Amino acid sequence: MLLAPSLLAADFGALTTEIQRLQAPNAADWLHCDVMDGRFVPNISFGLPVIEAIRRAAGDLPLDVHLMIEEPGRYIDAFARAGAHKITVHVEACPHLHRVIEQIKAAGCASGVALNPHTPVSQLSEIAADVDLVLIMSVNPGFGGQKFIEHTYRKVAEARALLDRVGSRAHLQVDGGVGLGNIAALGRAGADCVVAGSSVFSGGDPLGALAALRVAASAAVSDAQ
């Protein structure tokens, strides 16, 4: 299970220090950056200058940039130049999704597509074979600290079945309300990457929290064996 701490939940007053701590061995696999525009979601987070600063502090950690914005195609090249390694856009924000996915790839980044909680997995049927990551939102996007939506397990299983059916090796990521109580079940449902914000940063010991999540996630592997 890949762990991608969400920097939206980090201490912005000490962001460089927080990022440097996450570079410890077996801590973060990716750094998840939620970009919000106040239009697609009812919140504004951070934009290109902050992504550039995160990239400078991140060392070898890949930046997993989640664009919760309208018209993401206008900004793909800029986020790639700012240091994104992976760029995920929402199916709900892209009337020409295939074009945007190809734009992400042309910019040299891994391509991802996200689904809001109300959007069925069937919306991915024509694009699943073309992407590197599928993100299932397990809360309504826009704010951290929300309660996990329980039907997400079924949705993750449906997405895993779709990816397997088309022969895709895309990562299957879950974002929202992920913690010790559900990470193993998400692994059993088919997720191989999770985004965790509050469960990593709220207790003041992100490295300890990530270690505990890895132990809990290992239960899914043990169960599968």
Salt bridges, closest charged atoms under 4 A:
GLU18 OE1 - ARG21 NH1 3.48
ASP29 OD2 - ARG214 NH2 2.82
ASP34 OD1 - HIS32 NE2 2.98
ASP34 OD1 - HIS66 ND1 3.11
ASP64 OD2 - HIS32 ND1 2.74
GLU71 OE1 - ARG74 NH1 3.59
GLU92 OE1 - HIS90 ND1 3.00
GLU102 OE2 - HIS98 NE2 3.88
GLU102 OE2 - LYS105 NZ 3.79
GLU158 OE2 - ARG154 NH1 3.02
ASP164 OD1 - ARG160 NH1 3.75
ASP175 OD2 - HIS32 NE2 3.38
ASP175 OD2 - HIS66 ND1 3.78
ASP192 OD2 - ARG160 NH2 3.84
ASP192 OD2 - HIS171 ND1 3.34
ASP223 OD2 - ARG188 NH1 2.74
